[in-house]
Amino acid sequence: MGWLDRFRKESKRGESVHLKGLPDPVFLGNFLVFNILAEKFGLKEERLAEFISSLPENIQELTKVWIFFYLAWLFKTYANSRYGTEFTNKLLLQAKSKLIKADKVVDGHGPGLSDMLEFWFSHLDEATNSIGTEVNGQEVPFEVFAALAFMALDPGSPFYRNASATTNMVEFDVGTALASAKDEAMKFIQASVDIGRPVEENLA
């Protein structure tokens, strides 16, 4: 996993690893993009396949995409809790600028990754207003509300802006997939944000 993997291995062996300076929003913005496009927050393809295996086939691949936007949102949210809004805004500005460059390389139509990131972050932020909602005395996990947002607002979803569509409670299954991915990736996300900058080994 690149520099973070090296950091973990060297730390386990008891060797010195030095942090270089203060947390860097530009570095974390670049690292966020790297994970969206390549590293996938440390998730393996076989684990992703497990997370979506119980879902209807027509939303399995979509849910993979939703998982990565959800993990990116968790990355942003955790960074905000650690370093504040100003820092996070700089992080996101860097991430968006990188994604805009990536979009120019891809010859496609529709919204680019930068627009999609902003869109989903906004709607996931809105979904937090539902935290604490209870049904029959049980609090509904936040991932269910995140799932509902993805299902209703993704143009590729069979439930897209379709109030009459019957979900058959599939939002709970999508929510479970999101929660499983979070449980798998959250240590990686927290460690990345906590370090917040490049590291170097002490070879002395």
C-alpha positions in Angstrom: 0.0 0.0 0.0 2.9 2.4 -0.7 4.1 4.7 2.0 1.4 3.8 4.5 2.2 0.1 4.2 5.9 0.8 4.7 5.1 2.9 7.8 3.1 0.0 9.3 5.8 -2.6 8.6 8.7 -0.5 9.9 6.7 0.5 13.0 6.0 -3.2 13.7 9.7 -4.0 13.5 10.5 -1.2 16.0 12.5 0.9 13.5 12.2 4.7 13.6 9.9 6.4 11.1 9.8 10.2 11.1 6.9 12.4 10.1 7.8 15.3 7.9 6.1 18.4 9.1 2.5 19.2 10.0 -0.5 17.5 8.4 -0.7 18.5 4.8 -4.1 19.0 3.1 -2.6 18.9 -0.4 -0.9 15.6 0.4 -4.2 14.2 1.8 -6.2 15.5 -1.2 -3.8 13.7 -3.6 -3.9 10.6 -1.4 -7.7 10.6 -1.5 -7.7 10.7 -5.3 -5.1 8.0 -5.4 -7.4 5.8 -3.4 -10.5 6.6 -5.5 -8.7 5.8 -8.7 -6.3 3.1 -7.8 -5.7 1.9 -4.2 -9.4 1.6 -3.3 -8.8 2.3 0.4 -7.0 -1.0 0.7 -10.0 -3.1 -0.2 -9.4 -6.3 -2.2 -11.6 -7.3 -5.1 -12.6 -10.6 -3.5 -13.8 -8.8 -0.4 -15.8 -6.4 -2.5 -17.4 -9.4 -4.2 -18.4 -10.8 -0.8 -19.9 -7.5 0.3 -22.2 -7.3 -2.8 -22.9 -11.0 -3.3 -26.4 -11.0 -1.7 -27.6 -8.0 -3.7 -29.8 -8.1 -6.8 -27.6 -8.4 -9.8 -28.9 -5.2 -11.3 -27.3 -3.1 -8.5 -24.2 -5.1 -7.6 -21.8 -3.2 -9.8 -23.5 0.1 -8.9 -23.0 -0.7 -5.2 -19.3 -1.1 -5.8 -19.2 2.4 -7.1 -21.3 3.6 -4.1 -18.9 1.9 -1.7 -16.0 3.9 -3.0 -17.8 7.3 -2.8 -19.0 6.4 0.7 -15.4 5.6 1.8 -14.2 8.8 0.2 -16.9 10.6 2.2 -15.7 8.9 5.4 -12.2 10.0 4.6 -13.4 13.6 4.2 -15.5 13.4 7.3 -12.8 12.0 9.5 -10.3 14.6 8.2 -12.8 17.3 9.1 -13.1 15.9 12.6 -9.3 15.8 13.1 -8.3 19.1 11.5 -11.3 21.3 11.0 -13.3 22.8 8.1 -10.6 25.1 6.6 -8.1 22.2 6.4 -10.8 19.9 4.8 -11.7 22.6 2.3 -8.1 22.7 1.1 -8.0 18.9 1.0 -11.1 18.8 -1.2 -9.9 21.7 -3.4 -6.8 19.7 -4.2 -8.7 16.5 -4.7 -11.1 18.1 -7.1 -8.3 19.7 -9.1 -6.7 16.3 -9.5 -10.0 14.7 -10.5 -10.6 17.4 -13.1 -7.3 16.5 -14.7 -8.2 12.8 -14.6 -11.6 13.6 -16.2 -9.8 15.2 -19.1 -7.9 12.0 -19.9 -11.2 10.0 -20.1 -13.2 10.6 -23.2 -16.6 10.2 -21.8 -20.0 11.9 -21.4 -22.0 13.0 -18.4 -20.6 14.3 -15.1 -16.9 13.8 -14.3 -15.5 12.4 -11.1 -15.0 15.8 -9.6 -18.7 16.7 -10.1 -19.8 13.3 -8.8 -17.6 13.6 -5.7 -19.1 16.9 -4.9 -22.6 15.6 -5.6 -22.4 12.6 -3.4 -20.6 14.4 -0.6 -23.4 16.9 -0.5 -26.1 14.3 -0.3 -24.3 12.2 2.2 -23.9 15.3 4.4 -27.6 15.8 4.1 -28.3 12.2 5.0 -26.6 12.7 8.4 -29.8 14.6 9.3 -31.5 11.2 9.6 -29.0 9.9 12.2 -30.9 8.9 15.3 -34.1 7.9 13.5 -35.7 4.9 15.2 -38.1 2.2 13.9 -39.8 0.1 16.5 -37.5 1.4 19.1 -34.3 0.5 17.2 -32.0 3.1 15.7 -31.7 2.7 11.9 -28.0 2.5 10.9 -26.7 5.6 9.0 -25.7 3.3 6.1 -29.3 2.6 5.3 -29.9 6.3 4.7 -26.7 6.5 2.7 -28.0 3.6 0.6 -31.4 5.3 0.1 -29.6 8.4 -1.2 -27.5 6.4 -3.6 -30.5 4.3 -4.8 -32.7 7.3 -5.4 -30.2 9.7 -6.9 -27.9 7.6 -9.1 -29.3 7.7 -12.7 -28.1 4.2 -13.2 -30.2 2.9 -10.3 -33.5 1.1 -11.0 -34.9 3.2 -8.2 -33.7 6.6 -9.6 -36.3 9.3 -8.8 -39.0 6.7 -8.8 -41.2 7.2 -5.7 -43.5 4.3 -6.8 -40.7 1.7 -7.1 -40.8 -1.0 -4.5 -37.4 -1.5 -3.0 -38.3 -4.8 -1.1 -36.1 -3.4 1.7 -33.0 -3.7 -0.5 -31.7 -0.5 1.1 -30.9 -2.5 4.2 -28.8 -4.9 2.1 -27.0 -2.1 0.4 -26.5 -0.5 3.8 -25.0 -3.7 5.0 -22.5 -3.7 2.1 -21.6 -0.1 2.9 -21.1 -0.9 6.6 -19.0 -3.9 5.8 -16.7 -1.9 3.5 -16.4 0.8 6.2 -15.5 -1.8 8.8 -12.8 -3.2 6.5 -11.4 0.2 5.4 -11.8 2.4 8.4 -8.4 1.6 10.1 -6.7 2.4 6.8 -8.6 5.7 6.5 -7.9 6.7 10.1 -4.2 5.9 9.9 -3.9 7.8 6.6 -5.6 10.9 8.0 -3.9 10.7 11.4 -0.4 10.6 9.7 -1.6 13.3 7.3 1.8 13.8 5.5 4.6 11.9 3.9 6.9 9.8 6.1 10.6 8.9 5.9 12.6 6.1 7.4 15.5 6.8 9.8 18.3 4.9 8.3 20.9 6.1 10.9 
